[in-house]
Amino acid sequence: MNISKRTFLKASGASVATMAIAGQTLSSTALSAAKNVPVNDNKNSTSILKPITGTVSGISKVERLERIAQAQKLMIQFDISALILEPGAAMDYFSGIQWWRSERLTAVIITREGKVSVVCPFFEEPSVRESLAIGDDIRVWQEHESPFVLIKHILKDAGLDKGKVAFENSVRYFVLSGVMEQLSNMQHVSAEPVTRGCRMYKSQHELELMHKANEVTLLAYADVFSKLKAGMSQSDVKSLMHKAQGQLGGKGAWNMALFNQASAYPHGTKQKQTLTEGSVVLMDCGCNVHGYQSDISRTFVFGEPAKRQRDVWQTVRQGQEIAFEQAKIGTQAGLVDDAVREFYQNKGFGPGYKLPGLSHRTGHGIGMEGHESVNFVHGETAVLKPGMCFSNEPGIYIQGEFGVRLEDCIYMTKNGPQWFTKPPASLDDPIGQLIKLQTL
């Protein structure tokens, strides 16, 4: 069932949206099941969407222990004695601790054998324990003491007084220098071979959580699309999307909405824009479910699209398909970007990053963070393997006119790439479909 924008807006809110859930059409009945309203209620523009995330569970203690075992295996392979993690996605990934960075160090220490240890300020220990999912070795420091001495003692207890200590690239300099001042017989190295070697390859459970996050965002798009009205500002639309994702159960929702000429700037501009007949609406939105991210971009036209708008939109849609087809197991990630740019150049865009054309990479890794390694970008030699996840977003931007970006995330299986959400077929049916999750 194809619904034009004009027809869509005349219908009764989001209850007539069509998409697909698990490969099946989402009709008025299915979509309204996510709403606290009956089907065909013409007043449902103010309806409250219901959470849909209760069917999935977070990462278990057993899974975190398996992750630590894999990290220790990689540490032995790369001759790394210990791994130091600051608060962030990697700390959460291994320990479950959800904390923030401040001038007071909280750190997780993983040695290549034995238990995981935590260092934190004395007065923060009860709060840190609330999210700690594995182990019980928390060592606290008082305000006049050094946390780096505690780290030295942890390594000494593990029989480590020489070798390599690994830090993630995001670790702050005062942490690295403070630790290394205490470990004069050791040397510091990058932790990326370990943390990336674990986090880059998602498990089936991780894919399930990302799949649910994408379902939330896609349903929210359908709801917001039905409520677009002339005179709306970009912030109006962002607010609608933020509310919809939250009501559906998504956490940490983020949203971008760009109209008209502003849509030619991939990450926006301070230009104020208003929704009018023929406006291009470029949105880039996502949320997380149990810490795992979605990232979907859609480009609509409010009213009847012009031929140029249709042509550029369809070119971007073809670009997505080319990227998808190129993303085969064993292929270097950079070749995905190269294939799209070659196609765009043949269409008169570019070359390379030149505008009008594709001014950013074709895609990025995604998981617990919205942007992770590896990227679909020229020169990236990392080989695609099962469990890797990417955005697929080869936009085209024409400054002074408009931009088009369609973004859907994919995951790699032994049989090749799979969509979390399949891109829409045309501007007349611009939401897309949620695809049934496949096994790795």
C-alpha positions as CSV (number, residue, x, y, z in Angstrom):
1,M,0.0,0.0,0.0
2,N,1.6,3.3,-1.1
3,I,0.4,6.5,0.5
4,S,1.3,9.9,-0.9
5,K,2.3,12.7,1.4
6,R,-0.8,14.7,0.5
7,T,-3.1,11.7,1.2
8,F,-1.2,10.9,4.4
9,L,-1.7,14.3,5.9
10,K,-5.5,14.2,5.2
11,A,-5.8,11.0,7.1
12,S,-6.4,10.7,10.8
13,G,-2.9,11.0,12.3
14,A,-0.4,8.2,12.5
15,S,-3.2,5.5,12.4
16,V,-2.9,5.2,8.6
17,A,0.9,4.9,8.5
18,T,2.2,1.9,6.7
19,M,5.5,0.3,7.3
20,A,6.6,-3.3,8.0
21,I,7.3,-5.0,11.3
22,A,9.2,-8.3,11.0
23,G,8.5,-8.3,7.3
24,Q,4.8,-7.8,7.7
25,T,2.8,-4.6,6.8
26,L,2.1,-2.4,9.8
27,S,-1.5,-1.4,9.2
28,S,-3.7,1.1,11.1
29,T,-4.5,-1.7,13.6
30,A,-0.8,-2.6,14.2
31,L,0.4,1.0,14.6
32,S,-2.5,1.9,16.9
33,A,-1.5,-1.0,19.1
34,A,1.5,1.1,20.1
35,K,-0.9,4.0,20.9
36,N,-3.3,4.4,23.8
37,V,-6.2,5.1,21.3
38,P,-8.7,3.1,19.3
39,V,-8.3,2.7,15.5
40,N,-9.9,5.5,13.4
41,D,-10.0,7.9,16.3
42,N,-9.7,11.3,14.5
43,K,-8.5,12.9,17.7
44,N,-5.4,10.7,17.9
45,S,-3.0,13.6,17.0
46,T,-2.6,14.0,20.8
47,S,-2.4,10.3,21.5
48,I,0.2,8.8,23.7
49,L,2.4,6.1,22.2
50,K,3.0,3.0,24.4
51,P,6.4,1.5,25.2
52,I,7.4,-1.4,23.0
53,T,10.8,-2.3,24.6
54,G,9.5,-4.6,27.4
55,T,10.1,-7.7,25.2
56,V,13.9,-7.4,25.4
57,S,16.3,-7.7,28.3
58,G,19.6,-6.1,29.0
59,I,23.0,-7.7,29.0
60,S,23.4,-10.4,31.7
61,K,26.3,-11.0,34.1
62,V,27.2,-14.2,32.2
63,E,27.5,-12.2,29.0
64,R,29.8,-9.7,30.7
65,L,32.0,-12.5,32.1
66,E,32.3,-13.9,28.6
67,R,33.4,-10.5,27.3
68,I,36.0,-10.2,30.0
69,A,37.3,-13.7,29.1
70,Q,37.5,-12.7,25.4
71,A,39.4,-9.5,26.4
72,Q,41.9,-11.5,28.5
73,K,42.4,-13.8,25.5
74,L,43.2,-10.9,23.3
75,M,45.5,-9.4,26.0
76,I,47.5,-12.5,26.0
77,Q,47.6,-12.5,22.2
78,F,48.9,-8.9,22.1
79,D,51.1,-9.3,25.2
80,I,49.2,-6.8,27.3
81,S,49.4,-7.1,31.1
82,A,46.5,-4.9,32.1
83,L,43.7,-2.7,30.6
84,I,42.7,0.6,32.2
85,L,39.1,1.9,31.4
86,E,37.6,5.3,32.2
87,P,33.8,5.8,32.4
88,G,32.1,5.4,29.0
89,A,30.8,2.7,26.7
90,A,33.8,0.3,27.2
91,M,33.5,0.4,31.0
92,D,29.8,-0.3,30.7
93,Y,30.4,-3.1,28.1
94,F,32.7,-5.1,30.4
95,S,31.5,-4.1,34.0
96,G,28.0,-2.7,33.7
97,I,29.2,0.5,35.5
98,Q,27.4,3.6,34.1
99,W,29.3,6.6,35.4
100,W,30.6,9.9,34.2
101,R,34.1,11.4,34.0
102,S,35.2,14.1,36.3
103,E,38.5,15.3,37.9
104,R,38.0,12.4,40.4
105,L,39.1,9.2,38.8
106,T,36.8,6.2,38.6
107,A,38.4,3.3,36.6
108,V,38.0,-0.3,35.8
109,I,41.2,-2.4,35.7
110,I,41.2,-5.7,33.8
111,T,44.3,-7.9,34.2
112,R,45.1,-10.6,31.7
113,E,44.3,-13.2,34.4
114,G,42.1,-13.0,37.5
115,K,39.4,-10.7,38.6
116,V,38.3,-7.3,37.5
117,S,38.9,-4.4,39.9
118,V,37.4,-0.9,40.3
119,V,38.9,2.2,41.7
120,C,36.7,5.1,42.7
121,P,36.3,7.9,45.3
122,F,35.3,6.7,48.8
123,F,32.0,8.7,48.8
124,E,31.0,7.4,45.3
125,E,31.3,3.7,46.1
126,P,27.6,3.1,46.9
127,S,26.5,4.7,43.7
128,V,29.2,2.9,41.6
129,R,28.0,-0.4,43.0
130,E,24.5,0.2,41.9
131,S,25.4,-0.5,38.2
132,L,28.4,-2.9,38.8
133,A,27.3,-6.2,37.2
134,I,30.4,-8.3,37.9
135,G,32.9,-8.7,40.7
136,D,33.1,-7.0,44.1
137,D,36.7,-5.7,44.2
138,I,36.2,-1.9,44.6
139,R,39.1,0.0,46.1
140,V,38.4,3.5,47.3
141,W,40.5,6.6,47.7
142,Q,40.0,9.6,49.9
143,E,40.2,13.2,48.7
144,H,43.8,13.6,49.9
145,E,45.0,10.3,48.4
146,S,46.1,9.2,44.9
147,P,43.9,6.8,42.9
148,F,47.0,5.9,40.8
149,V,48.6,4.3,43.8
150,L,45.6,2.0,44.2
151,I,46.0,1.0,40.5
152,K,49.7,0.1,41.2
153,H,48.6,-2.0,44.2
154,I,46.0,-3.8,42.0
155,L,48.6,-4.8,39.5
156,K,51.1,-5.8,42.2
157,D,48.4,-8.1,43.7
158,A,48.1,-9.7,40.3
159,G,51.9,-10.2,40.1
160,L,52.3,-7.5,37.4
161,D,55.3,-5.2,37.8
162,K,56.4,-5.1,34.2
163,G,55.0,-5.4,30.7
164,K,52.4,-3.3,28.8
165,V,49.5,-1.3,30.3
166,A,46.8,-0.6,27.7
167,F,44.7,2.6,27.6
168,E,41.8,3.4,25.2
169,N,42.3,6.4,22.9
170,S,39.7,8.4,24.9
171,V,41.5,8.1,28.2
172,R,42.5,11.6,29.4
173,Y,46.2,12.5,29.6
174,F,46.3,13.2,33.4
175,V,45.0,9.6,33.9
176,L,47.6,8.0,31.6
177,S,50.5,10.1,33.1
178,G,49.3,9.5,36.7
179,V,49.2,5.8,36.2
180,M,52.5,5.5,34.4
181,E,54.3,7.6,37.1
182,Q,53.5,4.7,39.4
183,L,54.6,2.0,37.0
184,S,58.2,2.9,36.0
185,N,58.9,-0.7,34.9
186,M,56.0,-0.8,32.5
187,Q,55.1,0.8,29.2
188,H,51.8,2.2,27.9
189,V,50.1,1.0,24.7
190,S,46.8,1.4,22.9
191,A,43.9,-0.8,24.2
192,E,42.1,-0.6,20.8
193,P,43.2,-4.1,19.7
194,V,41.5,-5.5,22.8
195,T,38.4,-3.2,23.2
196,R,37.8,-3.0,19.5
197,G,38.4,-6.7,19.1
198,C,35.5,-7.3,21.5
199,R,33.1,-4.5,20.8
200,M,33.3,-4.5,17.0
201,Y,31.6,-7.9,16.7
202,K,28.1,-7.9,18.1
203,S,26.4,-11.0,19.6
204,Q,22.9,-12.0,18.6
205,H,21.6,-10.4,21.8
206,E,23.3,-7.1,21.0
207,L,21.7,-7.2,17.5
208,E,18.3,-7.8,19.2
209,L,18.7,-4.7,21.3
210,M,19.8,-2.6,18.3
211,H,16.9,-4.0,16.3
212,K,14.5,-2.9,19.0
213,A,16.0,0.5,19.1
214,N,15.6,0.8,15.3
215,E,11.9,-0.3,15.7
216,V,11.4,2.5,18.2
217,T,12.9,5.2,15.9
218,L,11.0,4.0,12.8
219,L,7.7,4.0,14.6
220,A,8.4,7.4,15.9
221,Y,9.1,8.6,12.4
222,A,5.7,7.4,11.2
223,D,4.1,9.2,14.1
224,V,5.9,12.5,13.4
225,F,5.4,12.3,9.7
226,S,1.7,12.2,10.2
227,K,1.7,15.3,12.3
228,L,3.7,17.7,10.1
229,K,1.9,20.9,9.5
230,A,2.6,24.1,7.6
231,G,4.2,26.8,9.8
232,M,6.1,24.3,12.0
233,S,9.6,25.2,13.0
234,Q,12.5,22.8,13.0
235,S,12.5,22.8,16.9
236,D,8.7,21.8,16.7
237,V,9.5,18.7,14.7
238,K,12.5,17.8,16.9
239,S,10.3,18.0,20.0
240,L,7.7,15.7,18.4
241,M,10.3,13.2,17.6
242,H,11.9,13.3,21.0
243,K,8.6,12.8,22.6
244,A,7.6,9.9,20.3
245,Q,10.8,8.0,20.9
246,G,10.5,8.4,24.6
247,Q,6.9,7.3,24.7
248,L,7.9,4.2,22.7
249,G,10.5,3.3,25.3
250,G,13.7,4.6,23.7
251,K,16.2,6.1,26.1
252,G,18.6,9.0,25.4
253,A,16.7,10.1,22.3
254,W,18.5,12.6,20.1
255,N,16.9,14.3,17.1
256,M,17.8,16.7,14.2
257,A,15.3,18.3,11.8
258,L,16.5,20.5,9.0
259,F,14.2,22.3,6.5
260,N,14.7,23.8,3.0
261,Q,18.2,25.2,2.5
262,A,19.3,24.1,6.0
263,S,19.0,20.5,4.9
264,A,22.1,21.0,2.7
265,Y,24.2,21.2,5.8
266,P,24.7,17.6,7.1
267,H,24.8,18.5,10.8
268,G,22.7,21.7,10.5
269,T,23.0,25.4,10.6
270,K,21.8,28.3,12.7
271,Q,19.4,29.3,9.9
272,K,15.8,29.5,11.0
273,Q,13.5,27.6,8.7
274,T,9.7,27.1,8.6
275,L,7.7,24.3,7.0
276,T,5.9,25.4,3.8
277,E,4.5,23.7,0.7
278,G,7.4,22.0,-1.1
279,S,9.8,22.1,1.9
280,V,12.5,19.4,2.1
281,V,12.5,18.0,5.6
282,L,15.8,16.1,6.5
283,M,15.7,14.3,9.9
284,D,18.5,12.4,11.6
285,C,17.3,10.7,14.8
286,G,18.0,7.8,17.2
287,C,17.8,6.4,20.7
288,N,19.1,3.5,22.7
289,V,17.5,0.3,24.2
290,H,19.5,-1.1,27.1
291,G,22.5,1.0,25.9
292,Y,22.4,0.0,22.2
293,Q,21.8,2.6,19.6
294,S,19.6,3.3,16.5
295,D,20.5,5.8,13.9
296,I,18.0,6.5,11.1
297,S,17.8,9.5,8.7
298,R,14.8,10.3,6.5
299,T,14.1,13.0,4.0
300,F,10.5,14.0,3.3
301,V,9.0,16.7,1.1
302,F,6.0,18.5,2.6
303,G,3.4,18.6,-0.2
304,E,4.1,17.6,-3.7
305,P,7.8,17.0,-4.5
306,A,9.4,18.8,-7.5
307,K,11.1,16.7,-10.1
308,R,14.6,17.7,-9.0
309,Q,13.8,16.7,-5.4
310,R,12.5,13.3,-6.6
311,D,15.6,12.8,-8.8
312,V,18.1,13.6,-6.0
313,W,16.1,11.5,-3.5
314,Q,16.1,8.5,-5.8
315,T,19.8,8.9,-6.5
316,V,20.6,8.7,-2.8
317,R,18.3,5.7,-2.5
318,Q,20.3,4.0,-5.3
319,G,23.5,5.0,-3.5
320,Q,22.3,3.2,-0.4
321,E,21.6,0.1,-2.4
322,I,25.1,0.2,-4.0
323,A,26.7,0.5,-0.6
324,F,24.6,-2.5,0.7
325,E,25.5,-4.6,-2.3
326,Q,29.2,-3.8,-2.0
327,A,29.3,-4.6,1.7
328,K,30.1,-8.3,1.4
329,I,32.0,-10.5,3.9
330,G,35.7,-10.3,3.2
331,T,35.5,-6.9,1.5
332,Q,37.5,-3.9,2.7
333,A,35.3,-1.4,4.3
334,G,36.7,1.5,2.2
335,L,35.6,-0.1,-1.0
336,V,31.9,0.5,0.0
337,D,32.6,4.2,0.1
338,D,34.5,4.1,-3.2
339,A,31.6,2.3,-5.0
340,V,29.1,5.0,-3.9
341,R,31.4,7.9,-5.0
342,E,32.0,6.3,-8.4
343,F,28.2,6.1,-8.9
344,Y,27.6,9.7,-7.8
345,Q,30.3,11.0,-10.0
346,N,28.7,9.3,-13.0
347,K,25.5,11.2,-12.0
348,G,27.3,14.5,-12.0
349,F,28.1,14.8,-8.3
350,G,31.5,15.2,-6.7
351,P,34.1,14.0,-7.5
352,G,35.2,12.8,-4.1
353,Y,33.9,15.0,-1.3
354,K,33.3,18.0,-3.5
355,L,29.9,19.7,-3.4
356,P,27.3,19.2,-4.7
357,G,27.7,15.6,-3.7
358,L,28.6,13.4,-0.7
359,S,30.7,15.5,1.7
360,H,31.1,12.9,4.4
361,R,31.8,9.1,4.7
362,T,29.2,6.7,3.5
363,G,28.8,5.1,6.9
364,H,30.2,4.5,10.4
365,G,30.3,1.7,12.9
366,I,27.5,1.6,15.5
367,G,26.7,-0.3,18.7
368,M,26.7,1.1,22.2
369,E,28.0,4.3,20.7
370,G,26.4,6.1,17.8
371,H,29.8,6.2,16.1
372,E,32.2,3.3,16.5
373,S,35.0,1.7,14.4
374,V,35.1,0.7,11.5
375,N,33.9,3.3,8.9
376,F,32.8,3.1,5.3
377,V,35.3,5.6,4.2
378,H,38.0,5.8,1.5
379,G,41.2,4.0,2.5
380,E,39.7,1.9,5.3
381,T,41.3,-1.5,4.9
382,A,39.5,-3.4,7.7
383,V,37.7,-6.4,6.3
384,L,34.0,-6.9,6.9
385,K,33.2,-9.9,9.2
386,P,30.0,-11.2,10.8
387,G,28.8,-9.2,13.8
388,M,30.0,-5.8,12.5
389,C,27.3,-3.1,12.3
390,F,27.3,0.1,10.2
391,S,25.2,3.0,9.2
392,N,24.5,3.3,5.4
393,E,24.0,7.0,4.7
394,P,25.4,8.3,1.4
395,G,23.7,11.7,1.4
396,I,23.8,14.3,-1.4
397,Y,24.0,18.0,-0.4
398,I,23.3,21.0,-2.8
399,Q,24.1,24.2,-0.9
400,G,21.6,27.0,-1.5
401,E,18.9,24.4,-2.4
402,F,18.5,21.3,-0.3
403,G,20.0,18.1,0.9
404,V,18.9,14.5,0.9
405,R,20.0,11.8,3.4
406,L,18.6,8.4,3.8
407,E,20.2,6.4,6.6
408,D,19.5,2.8,7.6
409,C,21.8,0.6,9.6
410,I,23.0,-2.9,8.5
411,Y,24.7,-5.8,10.3
412,M,27.0,-8.4,8.8
413,T,26.1,-12.1,8.9
414,K,27.9,-15.1,7.4
415,N,25.5,-14.7,4.5
416,G,26.4,-11.0,4.0
417,P,24.7,-7.7,5.0
418,Q,21.3,-7.5,6.4
419,W,19.1,-4.4,7.0
420,F,17.8,-3.5,10.5
421,T,15.4,-1.2,8.7
422,K,14.9,-1.3,4.9
423,P,15.0,2.1,3.3
424,P,11.8,3.5,1.8
425,A,11.1,2.9,-1.9
426,S,10.1,6.4,-2.8
427,L,9.2,9.9,-1.6
428,D,5.5,8.8,-1.8
429,D,6.1,6.1,0.7
430,P,8.9,7.6,2.8
431,I,9.1,5.7,6.1
432,G,10.6,2.3,5.2
433,Q,10.3,-1.1,6.9
434,L,11.6,-2.9,10.0
435,I,13.1,-6.2,8.8
436,K,13.0,-9.5,10.7
437,L,16.3,-10.0,12.6
438,Q,18.5,-12.7,11.0
439,T,21.0,-15.0,12.8
440,L,24.7,-14.3,12.6
